[in-house]
């Protein structure tokens, strides 16, 4: 897929950031740049709704306020505290990450993608989230919400149906990140996909992207 022209990219960046300034969610993990706390939130949010994560995130950090405390904990105890979030491989993975970070990186999560992805269960998304939200790097973060926004705005249904693999979406996401604004831009994309450009009933009429959105107006079912 061809990268959108610079004018469209700039327009998308500005409108999305303006939208975020007015509509961005106030979430507890957005009040910290601590890499460990960012990591905890990202692992908890995998396939789990935000409203369910918030109280468990706070409880988890009260029990394990630092990566070192988590590394020293018993793995089964960590899983018990995780309940009822589900997907119980996640607390074990988080515990393994803590131990590996203590052993190999002196207790500090790495600030390079290649090092982060050597940690147990850390893929491209989680590595990007830590780099963007903890270390302020201008990297792409591609989750389900972001992919939906990019698909609708820049591809449309026909082109999306011909897309194969994830590379097209990662390349597009990387091309869109504005220099020096990776944190806000990625948070904005995720919020926009979660609350406005939603799966079934997107808010197309007031959408700031509607004039150049490849899917506008998106067909919805009553």
C-alpha positions in Angstrom: 0.0 0.0 0.0 1.2 3.5 -0.8 1.9 5.8 2.1 -0.7 8.6 2.3 0.6 12.0 1.0 2.1 14.3 3.5 -0.8 16.7 3.5 -3.2 13.9 4.5 -0.9 12.7 7.2 -0.5 16.2 8.7 -4.3 16.7 8.6 -4.9 13.3 10.3 -2.2 14.0 12.9 -3.6 17.5 13.8 -7.2 16.4 13.9 -6.5 13.4 16.0 -4.4 15.3 18.5 -7.1 18.0 18.7 -9.7 15.4 19.3 -7.6 13.7 22.0 -7.2 17.1 23.8 -11.0 17.3 24.0 -12.0 13.7 24.5 -9.0 11.7 25.8 -9.8 9.3 28.7 -8.3 9.9 32.1 -6.8 6.5 33.0 -4.5 5.7 35.9 -1.7 4.4 33.8 -1.5 7.7 32.0 -0.4 9.4 35.1 2.9 7.7 35.2 5.9 7.2 32.9 7.3 4.4 35.1 8.2 1.5 32.7 7.1 -1.2 35.1 3.7 0.4 35.7 3.2 0.9 32.0 4.1 -2.7 31.4 1.6 -3.9 34.0 -1.2 -1.9 32.4 -0.4 -3.2 28.9 -0.3 -6.8 30.0 -3.6 -6.4 31.9 -5.3 -4.7 29.0 -4.7 -7.5 26.6 -8.2 -8.8 25.7 -9.7 -7.2 28.8 -12.0 -4.2 29.0 -10.6 -1.0 30.6 -13.3 -0.8 33.3 -12.3 -4.3 34.6 -8.6 -3.5 34.5 -8.7 -0.2 36.5 -9.4 -1.6 40.0 -7.2 -4.7 39.5 -4.3 -2.4 38.2 -4.5 -0.4 41.4 -4.7 -3.5 43.6 -1.8 -5.2 41.9 0.5 -2.2 42.3 -0.4 -1.8 45.9 0.8 -5.4 46.4 3.8 -5.2 44.0 4.8 -1.6 43.7 8.1 -2.3 42.0 9.5 -4.7 39.5 11.8 -6.1 42.2 8.9 -6.8 44.5 7.1 -8.7 41.8 10.2 -10.7 40.9 10.5 -11.8 44.5 6.9 -12.9 44.8 5.6 -16.4 44.5 4.2 -17.0 41.0 1.0 -18.7 42.3 0.4 -15.8 44.6 0.7 -13.4 41.7 -1.9 -15.5 39.7 -4.3 -15.5 42.7 -4.1 -11.7 42.9 -4.7 -11.5 39.1 -8.1 -13.2 39.5 -10.7 -12.6 37.9 -9.1 -11.0 34.9 -8.7 -14.3 33.1 -6.1 -15.4 30.5 -4.0 -16.7 33.4 -0.9 -17.1 31.4 -0.5 -13.3 31.6 0.4 -13.1 35.4 3.0 -15.9 35.0 4.5 -14.1 32.0 4.6 -10.8 33.8 6.3 -12.5 36.7 8.9 -14.1 34.3 9.5 -10.7 32.8 10.2 -9.2 36.2 12.7 -12.0 37.1 14.5 -11.8 33.7 14.7 -8.0 34.0 16.3 -8.3 37.4 18.7 -10.9 36.2 19.7 -9.4 32.9 19.0 -5.7 33.0 19.7 -4.6 36.6 16.0 -4.2 37.4 15.3 -1.7 34.7 13.2 -2.5 31.7 15.2 -2.0 28.5 14.6 1.0 26.3 15.4 -0.7 23.0 12.8 -2.8 21.1 15.2 -5.7 20.4 16.0 -6.1 24.1 12.4 -5.8 25.2 11.3 -8.5 22.7 13.8 -10.9 24.2 11.7 -10.9 27.4 9.2 -13.7 27.9 6.0 -13.0 25.9 6.9 -9.5 24.8 5.9 -8.9 21.2 6.0 -6.0 18.9 2.9 -4.3 20.4 4.0 -4.5 24.0 7.5 -3.4 23.2 6.2 -0.4 21.3 3.8 0.5 24.1 6.6 0.5 26.7 8.9 2.6 24.4 6.1 5.1 23.5 4.4 5.4 26.9 7.3 5.0 29.3 10.3 6.2 27.3 8.6 8.7 25.1 9.9 7.3 21.8 8.2 8.0 18.5 7.3 4.4 17.6 4.1 2.8 16.4 1.7 1.0 18.7 -0.7 -1.2 16.7 -3.6 -2.9 18.6 -7.1 -3.9 17.5 -8.5 -0.4 17.9 -5.6 1.3 16.0 -5.8 -1.2 13.2 -9.6 -0.6 12.8 -9.0 3.2 12.6 -6.2 2.9 10.0 -8.3 0.4 8.0 -11.3 2.6 7.9 -9.6 5.9 7.3 -6.9 5.0 4.9 -7.9 1.7 3.2 -11.6 1.2 3.1 -13.4 -2.1 2.8 -12.2 -3.2 -0.7 -8.5 -2.4 -0.1 -8.6 -3.9 3.3 -10.0 -7.1 1.9 -6.9 -7.4 -0.3 -4.4 -6.7 2.5 -2.3 -9.6 3.6 -0.4 -9.8 6.9 0.4 -7.2 9.5 3.2 -5.4 7.8 1.0 -3.1 5.8 -0.6 -1.8 9.0 2.7 -1.5 10.9 4.2 0.4 8.0 1.2 2.7 7.9 1.2 3.2 11.7 4.9 4.1 11.7 4.5 6.6 8.9 1.8 8.4 10.8 3.6 9.0 14.2 4.4 12.7 14.4 7.9 13.6 15.6 8.0 14.4 19.3 4.4 13.4 19.9 4.5 9.6 19.9 3.0 9.4 23.4 0.0 11.5 22.8 -0.6 10.3 19.3 -0.6 6.6 20.1 -2.9 7.2 23.1 -5.2 9.3 20.9 -5.4 6.5 18.3 -6.3 3.9 20.8 -8.9 6.1 22.5 -10.4 7.2 19.1 -10.8 3.5 18.1 -12.2 2.5 21.4 -14.7 5.3 21.9 -15.5 6.9 18.5 -14.4 4.7 15.6 -15.9 1.7 17.4 -16.6 -1.7 15.8 -20.4 -1.5 15.4 -21.6 2.0 15.9 -18.9 4.5 15.0 -19.6 8.2 15.5 -19.3 9.1 11.8 -21.4 12.3 11.6 -19.2 14.3 14.0 -15.9 12.5 13.1 -13.1 14.9 12.4 -11.7 12.5 9.7 -14.9 12.2 7.7 -13.8 14.4 4.8 -10.9 12.1 3.9 -12.0 8.8 5.5 -12.1 6.0 2.9 -15.0 4.4 4.8 -17.3 7.4 5.4 -20.1 7.0 6.1 -19.6 3.6 7.7 -22.6 1.3 7.2 -24.1 0.4 10.6 -26.8 -2.0 11.4 -29.7 -1.1 13.7 
